[in-house]
Amino acid sequence: MTTPSSSPRRLRTAQAAAVTLAVLAAGSTSAAAASAYQPAAISTKALLAKVHRAYLHLPAVELSVIPGRSSIRTPRKFVLILRSGVVVAEEFSRSGPHGTTLVARRGHPTYARPAGAKCWHRLPLSDPQTLADVGIPFPYTRERIKALQPRRTPSGWKVLTDNRAEFWFIAVQRRPPAESSKGYRNRFITYTIDVKSHRLTSYYVQQPSRRPARKWLHATLRVTVLTTAPQLPTPAPRC
């Protein structure tokens, strides 16, 4: 949240993000039939609590970019290892000549191995690739988010959020946007939630920029429950 002591630049950034969030919500509402997309009779806090409980006894979750529904075609995915609903380890992988693998475990830093590298290097906490949500109950985030009220759909709910966790840029592009260095780190993420299971079915990530909203970088990630927890890479040898 913006405080009275925030700089004018940060205040303008927060105000712009709030306005954009409202515009996106208005657009998505008008795009659906009114009878099928009404405000849900549940608060965002209560709904996310139900989502969290739906993952209490599941071992792992995969978030994979859906081909053809992203600004860039390179395959990308996150694998989250859960224990009692908490993310205890995470891997991100992107294939191709500019590919990379990131891995983090609770209580340890994030390590990175670019494609072709023979060793892993430790990322400083300030690196925007740091998988900062390790150790946090799923699907919550370490960064405070701004969220609109859930919208009811025929199959469940959609929740539009403004999430400032920096690592989300890796879902939509290969390197941090220039705006990151100026404190503009917003990612607009829409959570789609199943009505019966209360599990997530997808994330829709948008990276705001100065270009028109219809040309923003974006990616839709399918959320899949894994029946067994996969073995994540061990960051060894280290550089």
N, C-alpha and C positions, 0 to 999 in steps of 0.2 A: 504494500500500500504506500502511496505517496504521503510524506509527512510535511508539515509546514516548513521544515528546514531544508527541504529538497531544493536543488538548484532550479532556476527558471527553465533550463533546457530539459531536465528530467520531468518537470511538471508538465511542460508542453507535450513531451513524449507520452506520458501517462494519459493526458487528456485526449490526445490523438488516438491512442489505442482504445480508449473507452468509446469514442465516437465510432471508430471502425467496427468494433464489436457490435455496436447497436445497428450499424448499417448492414453488416453481414447477417445479423439475425432477422432484420426486416426483409432482406432479400430471400433468405431461405424460407421464411414463412409464406411469402407471396408465391413462391414456386410450388407449393403443395396445396392440395385441395383443403379447404377450411375444415371439412368434416373429418379429414384424416390426419390433421396436424394441429391439434388443439393443445393449449397449455396443460401440462400434466398436473394431476392433483397430488403432487408430491414435491418436496423441496429438493434442491440439488444436494444438500448435505445428507438428507435421508436416503436419497437414491444411491449416492456414492457409497454410503455405508452398506446398503444391500449388495452392491457390486463387490465390495471388499469381502463380505461374508461368503459370497459365492466362490471365492478363491481360497478359502481357509484350508481346504483339504486337497488342493491340487498341487502337483509337483513342479509344473513348469508351464510357461506360456511363450508362444512365438508370435512376433509381430513382423509380418513380411509384406513388402511393397507389392501391390497387385500390378502385374504387367499391363501397360497401356493406360494406367490411371496415375501417372506421375510425370513431372516435368522432365525428368531424365530417365533413361531406359535401364541404367545399370541395376542389376539385382541387389537388393539390400534387405537385411533383416536383423531383428533383435531377438535374442533368446534370454528369457528371464527365469531363473531358478527360484522357486518359492519354498518357504518353510513357514507353516502356520499363517499364510497370507502375506508374508514379508519377503521382499526381494533380497536374497542372500548372495546372489551372483548374477552377472549379466555379461552377455557377449553381443557385440555388434560386428557384422561382417558386410563388406561391400566387395564384389568381385571386379575383375577387369584390370587393365594396366595401372590404373590409379586407385586400385583397391586397397583396403586396409582391414585389419582385424583389431578390435578393442576388447579387452576383458577386464572385469573388475569383480572383486569379492568383498563381502562385508568386512570392514576393518582394514582393508588394504587399498592402495591407490589403483588408478586405472593404468593399464599397460597397453601399448600400441605396437603393432608390427605391420608396416606398410608392405604392399605386394613386392616380393623379391628380396625382402630383408631377411637376414639370418639370425637376428636377435630382436628382443623386445626392449623398448625404452619406456621408462616411467614418465607419465604425464604429470606436470605440476597441477595443483588444484585450480590454478588460474586458467588452465587450458580449456577452451570451450568444448573439446571432445570428452571431457571427464564425465563418466556415467554416474551422475550425482544422485540418482534415485536409488542406488543400492543401499539397503538398510532401511528403506521406507515401506510401509504397508502398501501393497498394490490395490487399486491403481492411483494412489495418492502421489504427490510430488513434493520434493523438498522445498521448491519455490512456491510461494503463495500465488494462487491463481485467482483470476476474476472469472466468474462463471454466470451465465444467464440461467434463468429457470428452465428446467427440462421441458422439452416439447414432445408431446405424444405423437407417435406414428402408428400405423397399423400393426407393426411388428414389435414395438417397444418404445424407446425414448431416444432423443438426441439431446446432447448437452454441449453447447458452444462455450469454449473457454479461451481465455488469454493466458497462455502459459509461457513464462519467461525463462524456463530452464534452457540453457544455451545448447546442450548437446542435441536438441531436436533438429538443429540445422542439418545434421548428417542424414536425416531422412529425406531431405529435398535437394541437397547440393553437396559438392565435394569439399568446400572450404567455407569458413565463416563469412557471412556477409560483411561488407564494409561498415554497415551501420552498427555492428557489434562494438566496435571501438569507440563509438559515440554514445554508448549506453542504450541503444535501441535494439532490444533483444526479444521482442515479442514474437510468439508463434501462436497462431490461432488454430486450436485443435478442437475438432468436433468428435465427441464420443458417441458411438451408436451402441445401444444396449438392448439386449434381447428381453422380451416381455416375460418369458417363462423362467428362464434360468438366471436372469439378472447378470449374465456374463456379457462382456464386451464382444461385439462382432467386428468392429472396425474403428480405426482412428483416421480422421481426415486432417492432415497437417498442411497449413498454409504459412508461407514465409512472406510477410508484408515487405513491400519495397516501394520506391517512388513511381514505379510503373503502374498502370491501371490495374485494379483488383483482379480483373479477368485474366491478367497475364502474370499474376504472382506465381512464384515457385510453389509446387504443391505435390502431395503424394497421399494416396489412400493405402493404409496398411491393414491387412486382414489379421484378425486376432484368432489364434488357434490354441486350444488346450493340448498340451502334450501329456500322454498317459504315463510316461516315465521321464525323469529328469536326465537330459543328455549330459555327457561329460564335456565340460568346457575346456578350452585350451589352457595349458599351464604356461605362464609367461617365462619360459626358459629356453635357451640361455638369455641372459639379460645383457643389454649393451652397457 
